[in-house]
């Protein structure tokens, strides 16, 4: 990695409860934030903002989005008052060779972003912009789109993708001591081993892996962000796993960086 280039980061964000219940994953996010050169701004690709077309937040003061239900009131009271960056939104529009919707009213910083950022940058003093996931695009199309964002890393922009490589809410257990399903561990191990040898093609074509992939990725919006991080890998760079684990039997907390 060049001395001024920011890494590309993927965080398995897990349960919203982690925002008020620190654990080994939140400690890893905090340590990661302390280890990085301070960015001028952060671009977040979150599993929780899926749109028709490609959207980017362009407001100077994004609101904190509480995009969940059935959790304690304490979670709904969390605010992450980071500023936005209309200038970064404009730069993204320049880089991406697709029509962009500059969003200034409806969205802000969702929990896929702030539940991680509150540990990485607890003072909320680094500008944050979010890029949506176009729900009509294939895994390959997301990967190719993400490649166009590579110049941002050399402009001191931290790109944080937030999702979960294994994310099956229908099968999860809430108990902290719940053992991982064999298929969840199998697919998580497969993904982890492939990134460590720079094999992206099997991960772009993840459906071909079979039943473990089908169970681990019943819908793709939590998986796609990991492909954004992989697509930002430049020649000579490698993936570094900074945290791993499976919680609630079917939620992967794998986190890795490209540098």
N, C-alpha and C positions, 0 to 999 in steps of 0.2 A: 504494500500500500504506500502511495506517495505520502509525504509528510503532512500535506494539507488536505488530503482526501478523507471525507467522512466515510465510515463504514455504512453498509446497509444492514438493517437489523430486522429480524422477525421475532415477535413475542407471541407465545401461546398465552392468551390473556385469561382464559378460564372463567371462573364464576365472578360476577360483580361483587360478591361478598369479600373477595380478596382486597378490595379497596378499603375495607374497615377491619379486616382480619389479617394482619401481616403474617407471612409464612416464608418458607425458603425460596419461593418463586419471587415474591415481592422484594426479598433481600437481594436476589440476583439482579432484578431490574435496578434497584438502588445502586448496587455496586457497578453495574454497567454504566449508568449515568455519570458516576464519579470518575470512571476510567476514560471517558471520551473527551476529546477536545470540544469545548463549548461551541455548538453550532450557531449560525446566524438565524436559522429558522428550522422548523421541523415539518416535513411532509408526512402525513399519516395516511395509510391505506388500511381502512378498518373493515372487517367482515360485517359490520353493522350498518353500513351505508351502501345499499344496493339500489341502483337507479336504472331508468331507461335512458341510455346514452351515458356519456361521461360528464360528470359534474365536479366542480371544485369550489370550495368555500372561498369567497373573495371579500368577506366583510372585515373591517378593522377590529371589531370586538365580537368574536364568536361566542354564542351562549353555550352553557354546559347542558348537554342533552342527557336526560335520564330515560334511556330507551329500554325499559324493562318494567316488569310488574311483579307484585307479590313478595317484595323484599322489605326489610325494615326501613322505617322512615329516615333513619340516619343516613342511608344510602342516597335518598332523594334530596337530602340537604347538602350533599357534597357539591362544591363549586370548584371549577378549575378555570380561573379567570385569565388564562393566557391570552395575549393579543393575537390577532390574525395578521396576515401579511398580504394585502392586495398586490404588492409587487411580486411576491412569489407566485401568486395565482396567475398573474400576467405571464410570468416566465414559463410556467407549466403550459399555458396556452400556446406559447411560442414553440415549445419543444414537441408537443404531441401533434401528430399529423392526422388529427380527427377533430370534428366539431366539439367544442367544449361549452357547457353551460356554466356561466359564472354565477354561483349561488350566493345571494346576499341576505336572505330572509329566513328560509325554512329550517336550515340545518345549523350545525355549529361543531362542537367537539363531543362526540358520542363516547359511551363507556368503553368501547373497544380501544379508544385512544386515551381517555383520562385515567382509566383504572391502572394503566401502565405508567403514563407520564407523571402522575402524582408521586410516584416513587423515583422515577428517573430524574425529574426536575421539579422538586416539591415546591419551589417558589413560584412556579407558573410564570416565569419571566422570559421564556423563549417563545417567539411567535410560532403559532401552529396553523397549518393549512391542511385540510383533508381533501383527498381525491376519492371519488366514489368508485364502486365496482359496477361496471355496465353488465347487468344481468343477462343480456342477450349474447355476450361474447363467450367463446369457448376458452378452455384452459390455454390452448396455444395462442389465441388472440390476446389474452391477458398478458401472457409472457412476452409476446412481441411488443405490445404497447409499453410495457414496463421498461424495455430496453432503451426506449427513447428518453427516459428520465435520467440516464447515467450521467450526463454532464452536471447535474445538480450536485453530485457528490464532490466534484472538484470546485464547487462554488460555496463550500462550507454549509451545505444543507444536509441535515440528517434525515434519511428516509427510513421511517419505521412502519413496517407492515404488521398488522395485529389480527390474529385469527386463532385457529387450532388445527393442526394437521389431522388429528382424530377428533371428531366432534359429532357424537350421536346422543342427543338429548333423550331420545325415546328409551334408551337402554341404560342410562346412567343410574348410579346409586348415590344417594346424598352422604352416606357414611364415609368419613375420612379414611377409614381402615379398609374400605372395599378393595378387593383385588382387581387388577385389570383383567378384562376379558382377553382370552388368548388371541383373538383376531385383532384387538386393539393394539396389543403389544407387538404382534407380528408386523402390522402395517407401520407402526411407529418406528420399529427397528429397521424395517426396509427403507423408509424415508431417510432416517438418520444415516444409515450406511451409504446410501446413494449420494447424499450431499457431501459426505466426507471424501468421496473419490471423484467429485465433480461430474457426476452423471445426472444430467437434467432431463434427458429425453424420457426415461422411465417414469419420472415424476410428473412431467407434462401429460403423459399418456397413462395416468394413474389407474384408469378404469380397467386397463388390461391386466392389472395385478390379480384380479379375481375377487373372491368372496370377502376376503379381509378388507380390501379396498372398498367394496360396496357397503359393508357394514360401518367402516370408519368414516366414509364420506357420503352419507345419504343425500346431502345437498352440498353444493360446492362452495358456497360463499365464505365459509371459514377456512377452506383449503386454498382458494385463489391467492390470498395475500402472501402465502409462503412462496408462490411462484414469482411474485413481484420482487421479493428479495433475491431469489436465485437469478432472475434475469438481469439484476444489477451487477452481477459478478464480472469483473474485468479479467483479462488474461493475467495469469500469475497470482491471482487471489484465490483464497480458500475459505471454506465454511468452517466456522469455529462454534461448536456447541457450548453455550454458557450455562444452560440449565436443561434438565430433561426430567420426565416423569409422566405417569398417567394417573389422573385423579378421578374419583367417582366412577371408576371402572371403564369409562369410555370417553374421557377428555384428555387429549395429549397436551402437556405443558411444555413441550419442546420449544426452546428458544435458541436461535443461532444468529451469528453475524457473518457478514462477508467482508473480508479485509485482507 
